[in-house]
């Protein structure tokens, strides 16, 4: 209770053991700073916007950001680091792991439960995101990619994907 921000932690239940050595949040500054709190992925978040505004939490983020930007080495991954850094002041509710799956940090066995797939950077392979999309997304991705390529190459108006079925989803 009391959290007005929700994010998914980095695969605590089903980690990718091949990237264990790259989990910077499990040692040093982040381990000490977070204490018992997990480090969260910023690719998907939910905010109770009304409460967030009423409590002035945006100001907390802005003031801390301003203070930390004086040091160019602070918060190198700003979109993730800032909310994780401020967890003691702006509580983060941890969403279930299935809400966001990332191949770099999550075990492949947990992918089938994923509601969302993040094409996050893999520190081992450094595979480009479009290559990841083609490999992980398979035929579905190939079909969407081909459709978008056709639309971009044509001189006609852009059409929303799914318009032919009346659905506004991919």
Secondary structure as UniProt FT lines:
FT   STRAND          5..9
FT   HELIX           17..22
FT   HELIX           24..26
FT   HELIX           28..34
FT   TURN            35..36
FT   STRAND          40..47
FT   HELIX           49..54
FT   TURN            55..56
FT   HELIX           57..68
FT   TURN            69..70
FT   TURN            72..73
FT   TURN            76..77
FT   HELIX           78..85
FT   TURN            86..89
FT   STRAND          92..95
FT   HELIX           97..99
FT   STRAND          101..102
FT   TURN            103..105
FT   HELIX           108..113
FT   STRAND          117..118
FT   TURN            123..125
FT   HELIX           129..153
FT   TURN            161..162
FT   HELIX           163..165
//
